[in-house]
Amino acid sequence: MSATRTQVYLTDEQRQRIDALAKAEGVTMAEIVRRALDAYFTNKDPDPELALAATFGAEPDASVPSRDEWERG
């Protein structure tokens, strides 16, 4: 594999999460970043079911309007 050195700025939280994942998997930070980029470029069309699953319950105080006023015809 040919590779090009690239510098990016990450938030402290991003770096901590990457470091933890890299340690858990026994790989380098660069490998985690490459995997994430590969996944990003491979997944051009997001899966709506995954998006719904990831956001389900995100607004626990949401209210559902009554359907009593709907006209049925």
Jmol script that loads the backbone (N, CA, C; Angstrom):
load data "model"
ATOM      1  N   MET A   1       0.849  -1.178   0.000  1.00  0.00           N
ATOM      2  CA  MET A   1       0.000   0.000   0.000  1.00  0.00           C
ATOM      3  C   MET A   1       0.892   1.238   0.000  1.00  0.00           C
ATOM      4  N   SER A   2       0.601   2.125  -0.883  1.00  0.00           N
ATOM      5  CA  SER A   2       1.282   3.408  -0.915  1.00  0.00           C
ATOM      6  C   SER A   2       0.511   4.381  -0.037  1.00  0.00           C
ATOM      7  N   ALA A   3       1.208   5.227   0.699  1.00  0.00           N
ATOM      8  CA  ALA A   3       0.532   6.161   1.596  1.00  0.00           C
ATOM      9  C   ALA A   3       1.195   7.527   1.517  1.00  0.00           C
ATOM     10  N   THR A   4       0.406   8.553   1.752  1.00  0.00           N
ATOM     11  CA  THR A   4       0.885   9.920   1.774  1.00  0.00           C
ATOM     12  C   THR A   4       0.654  10.489   3.157  1.00  0.00           C
ATOM     13  N   ARG A   5       1.677  11.067   3.729  1.00  0.00           N
ATOM     14  CA  ARG A   5       1.539  11.670   5.054  1.00  0.00           C
ATOM     15  C   ARG A   5       0.662  12.910   4.942  1.00  0.00           C
ATOM     16  N   THR A   6      -0.319  13.006   5.833  1.00  0.00           N
ATOM     17  CA  THR A   6      -1.265  14.114   5.829  1.00  0.00           C
ATOM     18  C   THR A   6      -1.501  14.573   7.256  1.00  0.00           C
ATOM     19  N   GLN A   7      -1.583  15.873   7.445  1.00  0.00           N
ATOM     20  CA  GLN A   7      -1.830  16.414   8.774  1.00  0.00           C
ATOM     21  C   GLN A   7      -3.251  16.945   8.855  1.00  0.00           C
ATOM     22  N   VAL A   8      -3.970  16.567   9.918  1.00  0.00           N
ATOM     23  CA  VAL A   8      -5.320  17.066  10.141  1.00  0.00           C
ATOM     24  C   VAL A   8      -5.439  17.513  11.592  1.00  0.00           C
ATOM     25  N   TYR A   9      -6.381  18.396  11.838  1.00  0.00           N
ATOM     26  CA  TYR A   9      -6.658  18.841  13.198  1.00  0.00           C
ATOM     27  C   TYR A   9      -7.925  18.154  13.676  1.00  0.00           C
ATOM     28  N   LEU A  10      -7.836  17.536  14.851  1.00  0.00           N
ATOM     29  CA  LEU A  10      -8.971  16.843  15.457  1.00  0.00           C
ATOM     30  C   LEU A  10      -9.335  17.546  16.750  1.00  0.00           C
ATOM     31  N   THR A  11     -10.593  17.413  17.139  1.00  0.00           N
ATOM     32  CA  THR A  11     -10.965  17.925  18.454  1.00  0.00           C
ATOM     33  C   THR A  11     -10.355  16.996  19.502  1.00  0.00           C
ATOM     34  N   ASP A  12     -10.272  17.478  20.728  1.00  0.00           N
ATOM     35  CA  ASP A  12      -9.743  16.635  21.803  1.00  0.00           C
ATOM     36  C   ASP A  12     -10.568  15.364  21.943  1.00  0.00           C
ATOM     37  N   GLU A  13     -11.891  15.500  21.845  1.00  0.00           N
ATOM     38  CA  GLU A  13     -12.762  14.331  21.971  1.00  0.00           C
ATOM     39  C   GLU A  13     -12.531  13.332  20.840  1.00  0.00           C
ATOM     40  N   GLN A  14     -12.389  13.828  19.610  1.00  0.00           N
ATOM     41  CA  GLN A  14     -12.133  12.929  18.485  1.00  0.00           C
ATOM     42  C   GLN A  14     -10.840  12.160  18.708  1.00  0.00           C
ATOM     43  N   ARG A  15      -9.820  12.858  19.134  1.00  0.00           N
ATOM     44  CA  ARG A  15      -8.516  12.215  19.343  1.00  0.00           C
ATOM     45  C   ARG A  15      -8.603  11.163  20.447  1.00  0.00           C
ATOM     46  N   GLN A  16      -9.290  11.482  21.531  1.00  0.00           N
ATOM     47  CA  GLN A  16      -9.435  10.521  22.622  1.00  0.00           C
ATOM     48  C   GLN A  16     -10.187   9.273  22.167  1.00  0.00           C
ATOM     49  N   ARG A  17     -11.227   9.478  21.384  1.00  0.00           N
ATOM     50  CA  ARG A  17     -12.026   8.343  20.914  1.00  0.00           C
ATOM     51  C   ARG A  17     -11.229   7.483  19.925  1.00  0.00           C
ATOM     52  N   ILE A  18     -10.473   8.125  19.051  1.00  0.00           N
ATOM     53  CA  ILE A  18      -9.635   7.381  18.100  1.00  0.00           C
ATOM     54  C   ILE A  18      -8.562   6.609  18.853  1.00  0.00           C
ATOM     55  N   ASP A  19      -7.923   7.260  19.817  1.00  0.00           N
ATOM     56  CA  ASP A  19      -6.873   6.594  20.597  1.00  0.00           C
ATOM     57  C   ASP A  19      -7.423   5.370  21.332  1.00  0.00           C
ATOM     58  N   ALA A  20      -8.616   5.516  21.927  1.00  0.00           N
ATOM     59  CA  ALA A  20      -9.222   4.404  22.660  1.00  0.00           C
ATOM     60  C   ALA A  20      -9.543   3.245  21.712  1.00  0.00           C
ATOM     61  N   LEU A  21     -10.094   3.561  20.549  1.00  0.00           N
ATOM     62  CA  LEU A  21     -10.429   2.527  19.576  1.00  0.00           C
ATOM     63  C   LEU A  21      -9.172   1.842  19.055  1.00  0.00           C
ATOM     64  N   ALA A  22      -8.154   2.631  18.751  1.00  0.00           N
ATOM     65  CA  ALA A  22      -6.899   2.066  18.254  1.00  0.00           C
ATOM     66  C   ALA A  22      -6.278   1.131  19.288  1.00  0.00           C
ATOM     67  N   LYS A  23      -6.302   1.547  20.560  1.00  0.00           N
ATOM     68  CA  LYS A  23      -5.746   0.705  21.620  1.00  0.00           C
ATOM     69  C   LYS A  23      -6.535  -0.585  21.762  1.00  0.00           C
ATOM     70  N   ALA A  24      -7.860  -0.475  21.728  1.00  0.00           N
ATOM     71  CA  ALA A  24      -8.716  -1.653  21.880  1.00  0.00           C
ATOM     72  C   ALA A  24      -8.512  -2.649  20.738  1.00  0.00           C
ATOM     73  N   GLU A  25      -8.264  -2.136  19.533  1.00  0.00           N
ATOM     74  CA  GLU A  25      -8.113  -3.013  18.371  1.00  0.00           C
ATOM     75  C   GLU A  25      -6.663  -3.363  18.077  1.00  0.00           C
ATOM     76  N   GLY A  26      -5.740  -2.726  18.777  1.00  0.00           N
ATOM     77  CA  GLY A  26      -4.334  -3.017  18.567  1.00  0.00           C
ATOM     78  C   GLY A  26      -3.800  -2.538  17.233  1.00  0.00           C
ATOM     79  N   VAL A  27      -4.316  -1.399  16.779  1.00  0.00           N
ATOM     80  CA  VAL A  27      -3.859  -0.820  15.512  1.00  0.00           C
ATOM     81  C   VAL A  27      -3.450   0.630  15.752  1.00  0.00           C
ATOM     82  N   THR A  28      -2.916   1.251  14.724  1.00  0.00           N
ATOM     83  CA  THR A  28      -2.486   2.643  14.848  1.00  0.00           C
ATOM     84  C   THR A  28      -3.658   3.603  14.651  1.00  0.00           C
ATOM     85  N   MET A  29      -3.448   4.829  15.104  1.00  0.00           N
ATOM     86  CA  MET A  29      -4.431   5.875  14.885  1.00  0.00           C
ATOM     87  C   MET A  29      -4.665   6.060  13.382  1.00  0.00           C
ATOM     88  N   ALA A  30      -3.605   6.001  12.606  1.00  0.00           N
ATOM     89  CA  ALA A  30      -3.718   6.173  11.157  1.00  0.00           C
ATOM     90  C   ALA A  30      -4.623   5.111  10.547  1.00  0.00           C
ATOM     91  N   GLU A  31      -4.543   3.888  11.054  1.00  0.00           N
ATOM     92  CA  GLU A  31      -5.386   2.818  10.538  1.00  0.00           C
ATOM     93  C   GLU A  31      -6.855   3.092  10.833  1.00  0.00           C
ATOM     94  N   ILE A  32      -7.148   3.592  12.020  1.00  0.00           N
ATOM     95  CA  ILE A  32      -8.530   3.933  12.373  1.00  0.00           C
ATOM     96  C   ILE A  32      -9.049   5.022  11.435  1.00  0.00           C
ATOM     97  N   VAL A  33      -8.249   6.032  11.178  1.00  0.00           N
ATOM     98  CA  VAL A  33      -8.659   7.136  10.300  1.00  0.00           C
ATOM     99  C   VAL A  33      -8.866   6.620   8.875  1.00  0.00           C
ATOM    100  N   ARG A  34      -7.950   5.781   8.390  1.00  0.00           N
ATOM    101  CA  ARG A  34      -8.109   5.222   7.034  1.00  0.00           C
ATOM    102  C   ARG A  34      -9.387   4.402   6.921  1.00  0.00           C
ATOM    103  N   ARG A  35      -9.669   3.583   7.937  1.00  0.00           N
ATOM    104  CA  ARG A  35     -10.900   2.779   7.920  1.00  0.00           C
ATOM    105  C   ARG A  35     -12.136   3.675   7.892  1.00  0.00           C
ATOM    106  N   ALA A  36     -12.105   4.731   8.695  1.00  0.00           N
ATOM    107  CA  ALA A  36     -13.251   5.644   8.737  1.00  0.00           C
ATOM    108  C   ALA A  36     -13.452   6.318   7.380  1.00  0.00           C
ATOM    109  N   LEU A  37     -12.375   6.742   6.759  1.00  0.00           N
ATOM    110  CA  LEU A  37     -12.486   7.376   5.439  1.00  0.00           C
ATOM    111  C   LEU A  37     -12.975   6.385   4.389  1.00  0.00           C
ATOM    112  N   ASP A  38     -12.467   5.166   4.433  1.00  0.00           N
ATOM    113  CA  ASP A  38     -12.944   4.144   3.491  1.00  0.00           C
ATOM    114  C   ASP A  38     -14.436   3.912   3.661  1.00  0.00           C
ATOM    115  N   ALA A  39     -14.887   3.823   4.902  1.00  0.00           N
ATOM    116  CA  ALA A  39     -16.318   3.617   5.158  1.00  0.00           C
ATOM    117  C   ALA A  39     -17.129   4.806   4.658  1.00  0.00           C
ATOM    118  N   TYR A  40     -16.624   6.007   4.868  1.00  0.00           N
ATOM    119  CA  TYR A  40     -17.317   7.223   4.420  1.00  0.00           C
ATOM    120  C   TYR A  40     -17.455   7.239   2.900  1.00  0.00           C
ATOM    121  N   PHE A  41     -16.382   6.936   2.198  1.00  0.00           N
ATOM    122  CA  PHE A  41     -16.420   6.994   0.737  1.00  0.00           C
ATOM    123  C   PHE A  41     -17.200   5.829   0.131  1.00  0.00           C
ATOM    124  N   THR A  42     -17.283   4.719   0.826  1.00  0.00           N
ATOM    125  CA  THR A  42     -18.025   3.558   0.347  1.00  0.00           C
ATOM    126  C   THR A  42     -19.521   3.758   0.524  1.00  0.00           C
ATOM    127  N   ASN A  43     -19.913   4.445   1.571  1.00  0.00           N
ATOM    128  CA  ASN A  43     -21.317   4.612   1.934  1.00  0.00           C
ATOM    129  C   ASN A  43     -21.880   5.931   1.423  1.00  0.00           C
ATOM    130  N   LYS A  44     -21.982   6.091   0.123  1.00  0.00           N
ATOM    131  CA  LYS A  44     -22.490   7.341  -0.437  1.00  0.00           C
ATOM    132  C   LYS A  44     -23.979   7.529  -0.152  1.00  0.00           C
ATOM    133  N   ASP A  45     -24.743   6.447  -0.190  1.00  0.00           N
ATOM    134  CA  ASP A  45     -26.177   6.515   0.064  1.00  0.00           C
ATOM    135  C   ASP A  45     -26.444   5.952   1.459  1.00  0.00           C
ATOM    136  N   PRO A  46     -26.768   6.812   2.408  1.00  0.00           N
ATOM    137  CA  PRO A  46     -27.000   6.312   3.761  1.00  0.00           C
ATOM    138  C   PRO A  46     -28.217   5.392   3.819  1.00  0.00           C
ATOM    139  N   ASP A  47     -28.144   4.419   4.672  1.00  0.00           N
ATOM    140  CA  ASP A  47     -29.234   3.478   4.877  1.00  0.00           C
ATOM    141  C   ASP A  47     -30.270   4.133   5.776  1.00  0.00           C
ATOM    142  N   PRO A  48     -31.501   4.350   5.284  1.00  0.00           N
ATOM    143  CA  PRO A  48     -32.496   5.031   6.106  1.00  0.00           C
ATOM    144  C   PRO A  48     -32.810   4.284   7.402  1.00  0.00           C
ATOM    145  N   GLU A  49     -32.746   2.957   7.380  1.00  0.00           N
ATOM    146  CA  GLU A  49     -33.017   2.193   8.600  1.00  0.00           C
ATOM    147  C   GLU A  49     -31.944   2.458   9.653  1.00  0.00           C
ATOM    148  N   LEU A  50     -30.687   2.560   9.229  1.00  0.00           N
ATOM    149  CA  LEU A  50     -29.612   2.870  10.175  1.00  0.00           C
ATOM    150  C   LEU A  50     -29.778   4.274  10.736  1.00  0.00           C
ATOM    151  N   ALA A  51     -30.172   5.215   9.878  1.00  0.00           N
ATOM    152  CA  ALA A  51     -30.377   6.586  10.344  1.00  0.00           C
ATOM    153  C   ALA A  51     -31.510   6.649  11.362  1.00  0.00           C
ATOM    154  N   LEU A  52     -32.593   5.934  11.097  1.00  0.00           N
ATOM    155  CA  LEU A  52     -33.708   5.907  12.042  1.00  0.00           C
ATOM    156  C   LEU A  52     -33.301   5.240  13.352  1.00  0.00           C
ATOM    157  N   ALA A  53     -32.569   4.138  13.258  1.00  0.00           N
ATOM    158  CA  ALA A  53     -32.137   3.434  14.460  1.00  0.00           C
ATOM    159  C   ALA A  53     -31.192   4.305  15.289  1.00  0.00           C
ATOM    160  N   ALA A  54     -30.343   5.061  14.618  1.00  0.00           N
ATOM    161  CA  ALA A  54     -29.380   5.901  15.326  1.00  0.00           C
ATOM    162  C   ALA A  54     -30.037   7.084  16.010  1.00  0.00           C
ATOM    163  N   THR A  55     -31.184   7.508  15.516  1.00  0.00           N
ATOM    164  CA  THR A  55     -31.837   8.687  16.087  1.00  0.00           C
ATOM    165  C   THR A  55     -33.089   8.360  16.881  1.00  0.00           C
ATOM    166  N   PHE A  56     -33.474   7.091  16.934  1.00  0.00           N
ATOM    167  CA  PHE A  56     -34.678   6.709  17.652  1.00  0.00           C
ATOM    168  C   PHE A  56     -34.569   7.113  19.117  1.00  0.00           C
ATOM    169  N   GLY A  57     -35.575   7.803  19.593  1.00  0.00           N
ATOM    170  CA  GLY A  57     -35.577   8.237  20.985  1.00  0.00           C
ATOM    171  C   GLY A  57     -34.732   9.463  21.246  1.00  0.00           C
ATOM    172  N   ALA A  58     -34.278  10.125  20.182  1.00  0.00           N
ATOM    173  CA  ALA A  58     -33.417  11.289  20.358  1.00  0.00           C
ATOM    174  C   ALA A  58     -34.158  12.444  21.019  1.00  0.00           C
ATOM    175  N   GLU A  59     -35.478  12.482  20.886  1.00  0.00           N
ATOM    176  CA  GLU A  59     -36.289  13.533  21.511  1.00  0.00           C
ATOM    177  C   GLU A  59     -37.353  12.865  22.371  1.00  0.00           C
ATOM    178  N   PRO A  60     -36.959  12.429  23.576  1.00  0.00           N
ATOM    179  CA  PRO A  60     -37.910  11.685  24.405  1.00  0.00           C
ATOM    180  C   PRO A  60     -39.118  12.497  24.848  1.00  0.00           C
ATOM    181  N   ASP A  61     -39.032  13.835  24.814  1.00  0.00           N
ATOM    182  CA  ASP A  61     -40.151  14.670  25.241  1.00  0.00           C
ATOM    183  C   ASP A  61     -41.059  15.079  24.083  1.00  0.00           C
ATOM    184  N   ALA A  62     -40.822  14.519  22.913  1.00  0.00           N
ATOM    185  CA  ALA A  62     -41.650  14.872  21.754  1.00  0.00           C
ATOM    186  C   ALA A  62     -43.090  14.421  21.999  1.00  0.00           C
ATOM    187  N   SER A  63     -44.019  15.243  21.554  1.00  0.00           N
ATOM    188  CA  SER A  63     -45.421  14.875  21.704  1.00  0.00           C
ATOM    189  C   SER A  63     -46.007  14.528  20.341  1.00  0.00           C
ATOM    190  N   VAL A  64     -46.928  13.617  20.348  1.00  0.00           N
ATOM    191  CA  VAL A  64     -47.581  13.197  19.116  1.00  0.00           C
ATOM    192  C   VAL A  64     -48.963  13.821  19.093  1.00  0.00           C
ATOM    193  N   PRO A  65     -49.281  14.607  18.059  1.00  0.00           N
ATOM    194  CA  PRO A  65     -50.590  15.240  18.002  1.00  0.00           C
ATOM    195  C   PRO A  65     -51.705  14.208  17.849  1.00  0.00           C
ATOM    196  N   SER A  66     -52.862  14.550  18.357  1.00  0.00           N
ATOM    197  CA  SER A  66     -54.017  13.674  18.260  1.00  0.00           C
ATOM    198  C   SER A  66     -54.467  13.577  16.804  1.00  0.00           C
ATOM    199  N   ARG A  67     -54.956  12.428  16.444  1.00  0.00           N
ATOM    200  CA  ARG A  67     -55.472  12.223  15.085  1.00  0.00           C
ATOM    201  C   ARG A  67     -56.992  12.356  15.048  1.00  0.00           C
ATOM    202  N   ASP A  68     -57.586  12.709  16.165  1.00  0.00           N
ATOM    203  CA  ASP A  68     -59.057  12.818  16.239  1.00  0.00           C
ATOM    204  C   ASP A  68     -59.624  13.845  15.259  1.00  0.00           C
ATOM    205  N   GLU A  69     -58.822  14.862  14.936  1.00  0.00           N
ATOM    206  CA  GLU A  69     -59.309  15.934  14.060  1.00  0.00           C
ATOM    207  C   GLU A  69     -59.169  15.606  12.581  1.00  0.00           C
ATOM    208  N   TRP A  70     -58.492  14.534  12.253  1.00  0.00           N
ATOM    209  CA  TRP A  70     -58.286  14.194  10.856  1.00  0.00           C
ATOM    210  C   TRP A  70     -59.592  13.797  10.207  1.00  0.00           C
ATOM    211  N   GLU A  71     -59.762  14.281   9.003  1.00  0.00           N
ATOM    212  CA  GLU A  71     -60.941  13.885   8.248  1.00  0.00           C
ATOM    213  C   GLU A  71     -60.654  12.575   7.529  1.00  0.00           C
ATOM    214  N   ARG A  72     -61.591  11.713   7.600  1.00  0.00           N
ATOM    215  CA  ARG A  72     -61.430  10.424   6.911  1.00  0.00           C
ATOM    216  C   ARG A  72     -62.443  10.386   5.787  1.00  0.00           C
ATOM    217  N   GLY A  73     -61.980  10.029   4.641  1.00  0.00           N
ATOM    218  CA  GLY A  73     -62.926  10.069   3.561  1.00  0.00           C
ATOM    219  C   GLY A  73     -62.661   9.198   2.437  1.00  0.00           C
TER     220      GLY A  73
END
end "model"
wireframe off; spacefill off
backbone 0.3
color backbone group
